[in-house]
């Protein structure tokens, strides 16, 4: 026989257990409802590869990493600002006298094979050319030539080298820029793209000038140029960016990216204006789109790359102010989702800057400021992902 006190305790226990079960079921129902209400979109799926690339030789470090390109063998080329952007604690081995066995700045141009091994490393001042004061932008063209730009105060030139670092050509002259209508010199170049079909080089020009310049890649001669909306560029002073004001008819500084799609449309980043403009290659304006339009400071549209399907359905935009990679439908310029967030762990960003896509659809990004690295994101196919903001994209546990 169960006594009264025991009976009361038993009943209380049963009631408590039922309450816990009911509460848990309610939470599960709410979570299911939240998941059901979550908007999903069809988009490329990515997972960060935290083990790529392999460690650099000789205990070397990357400085601000501000350019990336992929050659026809899927080797990943980067340029960075090396020791000039490392503090004394980072470059103890190259101080005079050395204070430690670690570390030193890596050469400013590096290439990694698909496995992440360093296969090329070179760069710096040499005979016959003017090395940039501050590296910015790298492109490997269809002939295997490596193009470099610079955004230092006097950088008015672009350079062309072989893959093993042999100098081939310089276009423009350091310290000679005469403004955005200069027919011979550049103005702190941000990025270069060489079109194999037309054999023309398109230059995002840049941090001083406010234009796109088109260059003969064999002679270095500037063939034509234009500003925002295809207008003749000018260098009139501009006030602070106002997201609610009418769009400016000229570019802000910097004109930060240029990327040519398979269909011949040219995409240009007006970074601090939070917009991407689209042109035909003769400079005819097509359309524009703003992204994260309320972003101030360094802006939201840093660089552009495209998915590897024949139609290039998707466009990827690095946003180094908000620390995201945005995934956009290219035909409508509609943002579908984004990944990444601010931080220093894999799939987080600190100044996400440049972006490139290999033949398998994998994404590679660089980080400037104190990010100082390159990351790889493995393409996992097309599927349903969370709209808006996915956050970090860690590998799924098996």
N, C-alpha and C positions, 0 to 999 in steps of 0.2 A: 504494500500500500504506500502511495506517495503522500507524504505529509503536506500540510498547507503551504509552508514556506518553500518546500522543494517544488511543489506544484506551481507556485507563483514564479519562482526562478526559471522553471522550465518554460512556462508560457512566455515570460519576458524574452528568454533566449530565442524561442521560435519567432516571436514578433520581430526581434532585432534582425535575425537572419533573413526573414522575409523582406524587411526594410532594405537591407543591404542589397539583396537580389533585385528588388524593385528599382533601387537607385542606380545600380549598375546597368540594368536593362534600359533605364531612362537615358543614362549617359550614352550608351551604345546607340540608341535610337537617334539622339541629337547629333552624334558624330556621323551617323549614316545620312541623316538629313542634310548636314553641312556638306558632306562629300557629294551627295546627289545634287545640291544646289551649286556646287563649284563649277565654273565654266571651263570646259575643255575645248582645245583647238587641235587641229591636225597640223603638225609641224615637225621639223627634224628634232631628233632626240640625241642628246650628248651626255657623255660621262667624262669627268676629268681623269686624266692618267697621271697620278701623283709621282710616278717613277720616271717620267720623261722630262728633259733629257737626262743622260747620265752625267755624273760629276765632271766638271771641266778639268783638264790636265793642269798639273803644276800648282794646285791650290789657288787657281785663278777665280776671280769674281766678275760678274757683270755689273756695270754701272747702269745708269738710266738707259733702258732698252727701248729704242724709238724707231725701229724699222724691221720689217719682216717680209720675206718673199720665198716662194717655193719654186724650184727648178723642175725641168721635165723628168727628173729621176726621183722626185719627191724628197729631195734634200731641202732642208729648211735653213735659210740664210737669215741672219740677223745683223743689225748694227747697233752699237751702244756707245755710250760716252766714257766708258772705262774709268781709269784712275781719276780723271778730272771730277767725277761725281762720286768717288768713294772717300769716306772720311779716314782719318789716320788710324783709327782702330780697325778698319777693314783692310788697309793696305800696309800693314806693319812690315812686311817683308821687303817693300820697295822704298822705305824711308832711308834717309842717310844720316846716321847709320841705321841699318835694320833693327827693329825692336822685337821681332818675332819671326818664326818660320812661316807664319801665315799672315797675310795673304797678299795677292797682287792683282792688279787689273788685267783682265784678258785683252788680247788684241781687239781693235774696234770692229773688225769684220770676222764673223764666225759662221761656219756651216755645220749642220748635224745631218747624219744620214737618218733614214726612217727608224732605225733602232735606237737613236739618241746619241751615237758616238760623234765626237768632234772630228770632222774630216778636213776642214780648212780653218785657218786662223791667220790673219794678216791685217795690214793697214797702218796708216800713219804718214807723216811727211816724207817726201821723196823727191827725186830729181825729175823736173819737167812738169810738175803740176802743183797746184795750191790746195793742200789738204784743208778740209773745213775746220773752222774754229769750234763748231759744235755739230756733231753728226745729227742727221735727221733724214730718214728714208733710205730704203734699199730696194732694188728691183733687179731680178735676173731675167734677161730677155730670151727670146726664142733661139738666139744664136749662142747662148751661154755667156753673154757679157753681163757684168755686174755694174749697175748704175748706183751712184751715191749722191745724196744731197746734203746740205747743211743749213742750219738756221742761226749760225753765229752772227754777231753784229755786222761783220764785213763779208759774210758769205753770199757771193753773187754768182756762183759757179756750180755746175754739176760735173761729175767725173764718171769715166767709164774704164773698167778694168777687165782683165780675164779672170776666170775663177781662181787661179792661183796667185792673183794680185799683181799681174803685169799691167802697167799703165797703158791705156789706149788713146784716150781723148779727154780734153777739157772743153766745156762750152761755157762762156762767160768768164769774167775776171774778178777776182776777189777785190772788194772795196770799190768797185766801179759802177754800182747800181745808180741809175738816174730816175727811178720811179717806175710806176706800173705800165708806162708806155715805152720803156727802154727796149729797142729792137735787138740788143746784143747781150745784155746782162740780165741776170735773175735777181730776185730780192728775197733771200732767205727761204730756200726751197723746202717744202714739206714732204713731197712724194712724187714719184715718177712712174709712169706706166708706158711700156713700148708695145705698140700694136703690131703683131706679126703680119696681118693682112695688108695694112696700108704702109707699113714700115715708117710709122710716125711715133714720136715719143710725146706723151702728154704730161705736162708738169704742173703740179699744184704749187703755185708761185704767189704768195706763200705767207711768210711771217712779216715781211715788209711790203712786198708788192701784193696786189689784190686782184689776181687774175689766174686764168688758165693759159699756159703757153704751149704751143705745139712746135716741136723741134724735129729737124732732120737728124736721125740718130747716127748717120754716117758722117755728116759734116759738122753737126752741132749748131747749125744755123737755125735761128728762130723764124718760123714760117708765118705764124699768125698767133693772135691772142685775143682774149675777151674777158669781160668782168661778169658780174651777176646779170642774169636775164639776157646775156649776150651783149650787154652794153659796152661801150668803150670805157675801160677802167679809169678811175681817178683816185687820188690819194687825199681827198678832202678830209678834214678832221671829223670824227664821229663821236657822238656822245655815248653815254652808257647804254647798254642794251636794255630795252623796255619791252617785255613780252606782250604788252597790250597795244603797242604802237604799230603803225603800218610797217610792213616789211621794207627794209632799205633796198634801194635800187642798185647799190654797190655792195661788194663783199666787205665784211669785217675782216680783221686779221685775227687768226690765220685762215687762209684758204688751205685746208689741212689735208684733203685727200682728193685723189682722182682715180677712178676705176672704170674700166671699159667692159661692158657685158657682151655676150656672144652676138646679140642682136644689133650691136653697133651703138647702143645708148651709153653715154658717158655720164658718170655720177660724180658730183663734186660736193665736198663737205665744206660748208660755211660754219665752222665749228662754234664760234661764240654767238652765232645767230640761231643755233639749234636747228639748222635746216640742211637738207640735201637737195641740190638742184640737178636736173637731168637735161642733157643736151644731145643733139646730133654732133658728130665729130667736126662739122664745119662751124660749130659755135651757135647753131640755131637752138634757141631755148625751147624745151618741151614742157616741163612741169617742175614743181617743187613740193616738198613735204617737210613739216616741222615735227620734231620728236622731243618729248619732254620739254615743251616750249617754255616753261617757267624756269628752266635751269639757267642760273647766272654764272658768274666767274668764268671758268674755262669752257663752258658750253657742253652740249650733249652729243654732237655728231663729230666723232674723231676720225674714224676710218671705216671703209666699206669693203666687203668681200661678198662673193656669191656662192650659192650651192652648186654642186657639180653635176646635177641633172642637165640634160641638153637645153631645157627651157630656162634654166636658172630661176626656178620658181621662187626661191627665197634669197633674201639679202640679209647680211649680218652687219650690224653697226656697233662699233665699240663706243662706249660712253664712259670716258675716264673721270668725269665729274661725279656721276651717280654710281660708278663702279658696276656696270652691267654690260652684257652683250645682248643687243636687241635683235630679235628674229622677226623679219618683216616680209610680207608678201610683196614681191617685186612689182607685179603688174598694177596693184592698187596702192602701193606704198603704205599698206596698213600694218601696224605693229601687231603681232600675234602673241608673243610671249618674250621673256628675257630670262637670262640666267646669270648667276654670280651675285656677289654682294661685297661690301667693303670688308677688308681684312687681309691677313697674310697666309692663311691656310690654303691648301689646294681648292680650286674653284672659287676662291675669294680674290679680290683685286685691290691693288693700291696704284691707281693711275693707269688703268688698262688703256693701251695706246694703239698699237697696230694689230692687224689681223690678216690671216691668210688661210687658204683652204687647199689641202692636197688632193690628189686624184681620187682618193677613197672617200672624200667628204669630211675628213677630220679637220677640226679647227685648231689653229695655233694663234696665241695672243702674246703680246709683249706688254711690259709694264714700265712706266717711267717713274719719276719722283723717287720715292724710297722703295717702290716695288721691285725694280731691278731684276727682272727675271722673264723667262718665256714659259708658257704653259701649253699643254696639249689637251684637247677635248675630243675623245673618240666618238665618231658618228655611229649611232646605233639604229639607224633607219628612220622612217617616217611613222609617226603614231600620235596618239592622244597625249597631250601634255597640258599642264595647268596654264590657263591664259593669264596674262599680266606679268607675274613675277614668280619664277620657279625657285629662286634662291640658289643654294649650292647644288651642283649636280654630281654627287658622289657615285662611285660604282655601286651597282646593286649587289647585295650579298646573295650568293647562290644557296 
